[in-house]
């Protein structure tokens, strides 16, 4: 089976954040696709099991947390890393309880985010080959 390149799915309603994160992923040699809402991601994203989602917790419509819960219910293997400008004890606890692979406060340290993305991809790869 040929090796499939992972895709980083960026979901944020702020255009400047989507663009900035896209540049970070490109500079790191990672393929990415950007969406401004969770519904568009669910409706348009290719049915892939290789990649990672980087999503804002606070989105119009379906929130980032709602997206993670929907992915959990669908048994999606895609790891999800949350970003938030509204860091609270409750949001951190909710992200952890939902099984988030990371949680970062905006503005995000891009190297720390890339480290988390790569770690998630490595974990996903290890589980596929276990």
Rosetta silent file (secondary structure, phi, psi, omega in degrees, C-alpha in Angstrom):
SEQUENCE: XXXXXXXXXXXXXXXXXXXXXXXXXXXXXXXXXXXXXXXXXXXXXXXXXXXXXXXXXXXXXXXXXXXXXXXXXXXXXXXXXXXXXXXXXXXXXXXXXXXXXXXXXXXXXXXXXXXXXXXXXXXXXXXXXX
SCORE:     score description
SCORE:     0.000 S_00000001
   1 L     0.000  130.656  179.548    0.000    0.000    0.000 S_00000001
   2 L   -68.358  149.269  179.335    1.475    3.408   -0.904 S_00000001
   3 L   -70.028  128.987  179.106    2.193    5.805    1.917 S_00000001
   4 L   -94.712  131.525  177.688   -0.579    8.386    2.266 S_00000001
   5 L   -76.839  135.037  178.160    0.450   11.939    3.111 S_00000001
   6 L   -73.166  152.722  174.979   -1.406   13.362    6.072 S_00000001
   7 E  -116.904  135.135  175.123   -3.517   16.485    5.723 S_00000001
   8 E   -95.888  119.069 -179.487   -3.820   19.091    8.457 S_00000001
   9 E   -96.959  114.926 -178.684   -7.402   20.389    8.537 S_00000001
  10 E   -99.839  123.654 -179.554   -7.531   23.952    9.883 S_00000001
  11 E  -126.552  109.197 -179.713  -10.959   25.076   11.099 S_00000001
  12 L  -155.694  138.284 -178.707  -11.267   28.676   12.293 S_00000001
  13 L   -79.946   -7.753  178.900  -13.775   31.407   11.518 S_00000001
  14 L   -93.461  113.467 -178.063  -10.999   34.065   11.507 S_00000001
  15 H   -55.701  -42.425 -177.243   -9.547   34.396    8.001 S_00000001
  16 H   -65.863  -34.727  177.364   -6.234   35.771    9.282 S_00000001
  17 H   -68.640  -44.366  177.981   -5.807   32.803   11.637 S_00000001
  18 H   -58.521  -44.991 -179.807   -6.564   30.328    8.829 S_00000001
  19 H   -64.697  -45.779 -178.746   -4.024   32.024    6.571 S_00000001
  20 H   -62.425  -45.285  179.080   -1.349   32.220    9.262 S_00000001
  21 H   -66.287  -35.464  176.076   -1.776   28.579   10.245 S_00000001
  22 H   -61.602  -42.586  177.480   -1.744   27.594    6.578 S_00000001
  23 H   -63.864  -39.340  178.188    1.603   29.368    6.140 S_00000001
  24 H   -61.788  -46.393 -178.762    2.959   27.583    9.220 S_00000001
  25 H   -65.341  -42.576  178.633    1.898   24.191    7.875 S_00000001
  26 H   -61.223  -45.370 -178.934    3.292   24.931    4.413 S_00000001
  27 H   -64.884  -24.763  178.091    6.630   26.065    5.853 S_00000001
  28 L   -88.706    0.428  179.223    6.747   22.805    7.847 S_00000001
  29 L    78.493   23.070 -178.813    6.127   20.770    4.684 S_00000001
  30 L  -106.310  135.052  174.120    2.631   19.698    5.745 S_00000001
  31 E   -71.386  144.956  179.161   -0.380   19.569    3.423 S_00000001
  32 E  -147.380  158.256  171.979   -3.378   21.478    4.726 S_00000001
  33 E  -135.836  141.124 -176.718   -6.951   22.438    3.963 S_00000001
  34 E  -117.333  144.938 -179.697   -8.759   25.295    5.665 S_00000001
  35 E  -136.913  147.264  179.411  -12.413   25.713    6.599 S_00000001
  36 L   -95.619   -3.222  175.816  -14.261   28.587    8.266 S_00000001
  37 L  -156.171  157.779 -177.669  -16.762   26.377   10.078 S_00000001
  38 H   -65.279  -35.534 -179.047  -17.133   22.834   11.338 S_00000001
  39 H   -62.428  -41.519  178.405  -20.133   22.169    9.111 S_00000001
  40 H   -63.574  -40.844  177.297  -18.106   22.895    5.956 S_00000001
  41 H   -59.515  -48.436 -178.058  -15.389   20.545    7.158 S_00000001
  42 H   -63.532  -35.264 -178.309  -17.913   17.766    7.783 S_00000001
  43 H   -82.867  -28.555 -170.341  -19.593   18.324    4.406 S_00000001
  44 H  -113.912  -22.265 -175.373  -16.518   18.910    2.235 S_00000001
  45 L   -64.495  140.477  176.543  -13.505   17.173    3.783 S_00000001
  46 L   -63.960  151.455  179.605  -12.365   14.080    1.962 S_00000001
  47 L   -77.654   84.667 -178.637  -13.055   10.849    3.767 S_00000001
  48 L  -120.443  152.047  176.240   -9.536   10.339    4.999 S_00000001
  49 L  -114.010    8.441 -178.622   -8.226    8.765    8.125 S_00000001
  50 L  -115.352  113.010  178.832   -4.734   10.242    7.792 S_00000001
  51 E   152.801 -162.762 -177.683   -4.183   13.679    9.217 S_00000001
  52 E  -153.696  145.895  177.497   -4.962   15.967   12.104 S_00000001
  53 E  -106.108  133.449  171.806   -7.534   18.667   12.790 S_00000001
  54 E  -117.357  110.926 -172.039   -6.567   22.027   14.297 S_00000001
  55 E  -131.495  143.075  172.015   -9.825   23.739   15.279 S_00000001
  56 E   -69.503  141.883  177.784  -10.963   26.784   17.192 S_00000001
  57 L   -72.647  -32.905 -176.490  -13.170   25.842   20.134 S_00000001
  58 L  -105.182  102.127  179.967  -15.492   28.785   19.506 S_00000001
  59 L  -124.428  153.079  173.073  -16.973   28.582   16.033 S_00000001
  60 L   -67.288  145.668 -177.920  -20.270   29.840   14.619 S_00000001
  61 L    73.942 -126.430 -179.741  -22.807   27.029   14.425 S_00000001
  62 L   -68.652  119.548 -179.044  -21.223   23.750   15.451 S_00000001
  63 L   -72.889  167.165  175.701  -18.510   24.542   18.014 S_00000001
  64 H   -59.102  -40.483  178.419  -15.106   22.917   17.988 S_00000001
  65 H   -65.138  -42.164  176.218  -16.130   20.853   20.994 S_00000001
  66 H   -61.122  -38.518  177.197  -19.335   19.763   19.222 S_00000001
  67 H   -60.868  -46.330 -179.753  -17.203   18.784   16.231 S_00000001
  68 H   -61.478  -42.386  179.304  -14.971   16.612   18.420 S_00000001
  69 H   -64.088  -39.110  177.600  -18.004   14.920   19.976 S_00000001
  70 H   -65.609  -41.139  177.898  -19.468   14.269   16.496 S_00000001
  71 H   -65.062  -39.453  176.620  -16.158   12.797   15.327 S_00000001
  72 H   -60.427  -44.765 -179.024  -16.026   10.617   18.436 S_00000001
  73 H   -63.871  -31.021  179.508  -19.540    9.339   17.740 S_00000001
  74 L   -87.966    3.583 -179.309  -18.496    8.537   14.151 S_00000001
  75 L    57.757   37.642  178.140  -15.367    6.722   15.437 S_00000001
  76 L   -70.721  133.791  178.365  -13.127    9.043   13.414 S_00000001
  77 L   -83.477   -2.527 -177.264   -9.431    8.318   13.917 S_00000001
  78 L   -70.112  122.481  174.874   -8.479   11.949   13.190 S_00000001
  79 E   -69.747  153.011 -179.708   -6.806   13.592   16.180 S_00000001
  80 E  -130.561  129.324  176.672   -8.049   17.075   17.057 S_00000001
  81 E  -112.683  126.846 -178.792   -6.047   19.913   18.589 S_00000001
  82 E   -91.480  145.063  168.591   -8.018   22.849   19.982 S_00000001
  83 E  -120.494  145.156  177.760   -7.151   26.529   19.800 S_00000001
  84 E  -152.008  143.567  172.242   -8.977   29.102   21.875 S_00000001
  85 L   -95.279   -6.677 -176.294   -8.886   32.800   22.639 S_00000001
  86 L  -121.209   67.478 -177.530  -11.173   32.163   25.626 S_00000001
  87 L   -72.495  121.758  175.089   -9.149   29.878   27.875 S_00000001
  88 L  -136.332  162.155  176.282  -11.062   28.779   30.957 S_00000001
  89 H   -59.447  -39.159 -178.678  -10.785   25.913   33.383 S_00000001
  90 H   -66.347  -42.688 -178.877  -14.112   24.644   32.054 S_00000001
  91 H   -68.842  -37.847  176.220  -13.059   24.713   28.395 S_00000001
  92 H   -62.189  -43.696 -179.755   -9.777   22.929   29.192 S_00000001
  93 H   -65.184  -41.043  179.588  -11.677   20.265   31.139 S_00000001
  94 H   -65.227  -41.225  178.460  -14.248   19.847   28.349 S_00000001
  95 H   -63.356  -43.940  179.791  -11.498   19.484   25.726 S_00000001
  96 H   -64.689  -44.757 -179.019   -9.702   16.905   27.834 S_00000001
  97 H   -62.524  -32.402 -179.865  -12.916   14.969   28.552 S_00000001
  98 H   -78.538  -11.165  178.656  -13.705   14.872   24.815 S_00000001
  99 L    92.281   27.669  178.229  -10.291   13.376   24.094 S_00000001
 100 L   -61.472  145.856  179.133   -8.552   16.348   22.488 S_00000001
 101 L   -88.925   -7.325  177.997   -4.956   15.700   21.468 S_00000001
 102 E  -172.516  161.167 -178.758   -3.936   19.235   22.358 S_00000001
 103 E  -150.491  118.560 -177.688   -5.205   22.537   23.692 S_00000001
 104 E  -129.662  140.560  175.935   -3.552   25.881   22.974 S_00000001
 105 E   -87.163  137.925  175.584   -4.409   29.436   23.926 S_00000001
 106 L   -80.455  144.698   -4.104   -4.293   32.045   21.164 S_00000001
 107 L   -71.120  139.905 -172.779   -1.998   33.526   20.117 S_00000001
 108 L   -86.621  142.981  170.905   -0.473   30.094   19.723 S_00000001
 109 L   -73.907  110.429 -172.021    3.227   29.281   19.917 S_00000001
 110 H   -64.180  -33.938  178.572    3.617   27.909   16.394 S_00000001
 111 H   -67.713  -41.044  177.547    6.524   25.623   17.253 S_00000001
 112 H   -63.235  -40.054  177.680    4.564   24.081   20.124 S_00000001
 113 H   -63.844  -46.336  178.206    1.576   23.626   17.794 S_00000001
 114 H   -60.693  -39.820  177.043    3.741   21.976   15.129 S_00000001
 115 H   -60.434  -42.841  179.920    5.223   19.694   17.783 S_00000001
 116 H   -66.670  -40.602  178.149    1.705   18.695   18.873 S_00000001
 117 H   -62.360  -48.159 -179.348    0.605   18.115   15.267 S_00000001
 118 H   -63.835  -39.700  177.718    3.645   15.948   14.537 S_00000001
 119 H   -61.248  -45.754  179.634    3.183   14.023   17.791 S_00000001
 120 H   -61.230  -41.868  178.813   -0.471   13.381   16.905 S_00000001
 121 H   -65.284  -40.503  177.873    0.475   12.193   13.417 S_00000001
 122 H   -64.321  -41.709  177.733    3.152    9.885   14.856 S_00000001
 123 H   -63.376  -43.506  179.530    0.670    8.453   17.373 S_00000001
 124 H   -62.070  -43.648  179.530   -1.897    7.940   14.626 S_00000001
 125 H   -63.563  -41.741  179.618    0.703    6.192   12.450 S_00000001
 126 H   -64.563  -39.183  179.393    1.772    3.961   15.345 S_00000001
 127 H   -68.961  -34.985  178.259   -1.851    2.948   16.042 S_00000001
 128 H   -66.501  -28.984 -176.176   -2.425    2.125   12.358 S_00000001
 129 L  -103.917   10.752  179.832    0.581   -0.184   12.398 S_00000001
 130 L   -81.578    0.000    0.000   -0.055   -1.758   15.810 S_00000001
